[in-house]
Structures are given as structure tokens and as C-alpha cells.
Amino acid sequence: MAKAKSILFQLECSECKERNYTTSKNPQENKEKLQLQKFCKKCRKHTAHKEVKISKAKK
């Protein structure tokens, strides 16, 4: 039995564009992008957070 493939992604605040949360999902089950109401640490209030790709760290 094969393992289900899951991808990692970040949640970005829709107001200040700060990336606050990292989570995973199975793209074969959930095709659409995830959007959740989460607490933004920079704005200090609950805002909509949208799914974005994880960016590579600059050296």
C-alpha cells in the first residue's frame, strides 16, 4: 500500500502579506486553494489567510 503524497505550503495574510503559518494537504483530494480565517501576528487581528508556495530562503 502506497503512502498518500502531501505537499507543504504556507498561509499568507491577505492584508499585510506576512507568511505566518505552514501546513500540508493532499492535492489529490483537495484541488482548490485553501483559505482560512487565522490570527495574524503582525496585524494583531483575525484576517483571511490564503495558500501560497513555500519560498526558498535567501543566503
Helices and strands as residue ranges (DSSP letters): E 7-13, E 19-25, E 35-40, E 45-52
